[in-house]
């Protein structure tokens, strides 16, 4: 039987701030320009996605997602420079964490 180290990593302040799910949500918003489309693509309710975005925006130094309500041009959402900074920071953290997990897993050989 092969063993491996496994785990998850997230960033928190007074509450959870950034994790793999929120990262995916932000990436999908960046791709689609829409919270609704991003949520749908993840099988998540719009309300849940909106709550996560509000939590991110409230905890960050400045908003990570900027929204525009519907109208002549329709609504939409944009990832702000602060949002892009957090996407990059968490992506790099996740990559280092996965390298750590793989390194530690390689030590679990059975003899």
C-alpha positions in Angstrom: 0.0 0.0 0.0 1.3 3.4 -0.9 0.9 6.3 1.5 0.9 10.0 0.8 0.7 13.2 2.8 -2.4 15.2 2.0 -3.9 18.5 3.2 -5.3 21.9 2.4 -3.9 25.3 3.0 -5.8 28.6 3.3 -5.2 32.2 4.5 -7.3 33.5 7.3 -7.7 36.7 9.3 -10.6 36.9 11.7 -12.3 34.5 9.4 -11.3 32.4 6.4 -10.0 34.7 3.6 -8.6 32.7 0.8 -8.6 29.1 -0.1 -8.7 26.9 -3.1 -12.5 27.4 -3.6 -12.3 31.2 -3.5 -9.3 31.1 -5.8 -11.3 29.1 -8.3 -14.2 31.5 -8.0 -12.0 34.5 -8.6 -10.3 32.8 -11.6 -13.7 32.0 -13.1 -14.9 35.6 -12.6 -11.8 36.8 -14.3 -12.5 34.4 -17.3 -16.2 35.1 -17.6 -16.6 38.7 -16.3 -19.6 37.4 -14.3 -20.2 36.2 -10.8 -23.3 34.4 -11.9 -21.5 32.5 -14.7 -18.6 31.7 -12.4 -20.9 30.3 -9.7 -22.8 28.3 -12.2 -19.6 26.8 -13.6 -18.7 25.7 -10.1 -22.1 24.3 -9.3 -22.5 27.0 -6.6 -25.5 29.2 -5.9 -25.2 32.9 -6.9 -26.0 33.8 -3.3 -23.1 31.7 -2.0 -20.7 33.2 -4.6 -21.9 36.7 -3.7 -21.4 36.0 0.0 -17.8 34.8 -0.7 -17.0 37.9 -2.8 -18.4 40.2 -0.1 -16.3 38.4 2.5 -13.1 38.8 0.4 -13.9 42.5 -0.4 -14.6 43.2 3.3 -11.4 41.7 4.5 -8.9 42.9 1.9 -7.2 46.3 2.0 -9.3 47.2 -1.1 -12.0 45.3 -3.0 -10.9 42.2 -5.0 -13.9 42.2 -7.2 -15.6 45.2 -8.7 -19.2 44.9 -9.9 -21.4 46.8 -12.3 -25.1 46.5 -12.1 -27.2 45.7 -15.2 -28.3 48.4 -17.6 -27.7 49.4 -21.2 -24.4 47.5 -21.3 -25.5 44.8 -18.8 -23.9 43.9 -15.5 -20.6 42.4 -14.9 -17.7 41.8 -12.5 -14.0 42.5 -12.8 -11.1 41.3 -10.8 -9.3 44.4 -9.4 -5.5 44.8 -9.1 -5.9 43.8 -5.4 -7.8 40.7 -6.5 -5.1 39.8 -9.0 -2.4 40.3 -6.3 -4.3 37.8 -4.1 -4.8 35.4 -6.9 -1.0 35.4 -7.5 -0.1 35.2 -3.8 -2.4 32.3 -3.1 -1.4 30.5 -6.4 2.3 30.7 -5.4 1.5 29.6 -1.8 -0.5 26.6 -3.2 2.3 25.6 -5.5 4.8 25.7 -2.6 2.4 23.7 -0.4 1.9 21.0 -3.1 5.7 20.7 -3.5 6.0 20.3 0.3 3.3 17.6 0.2 5.0 15.7 -2.6 8.4 15.9 -0.9 7.0 14.6 2.4 5.0 11.9 0.6 8.2 10.7 -1.1 9.6 9.8 2.4 6.7 7.4 3.1 8.1 4.4 1.3 7.4 1.0 2.8 10.3 -1.4 3.1 
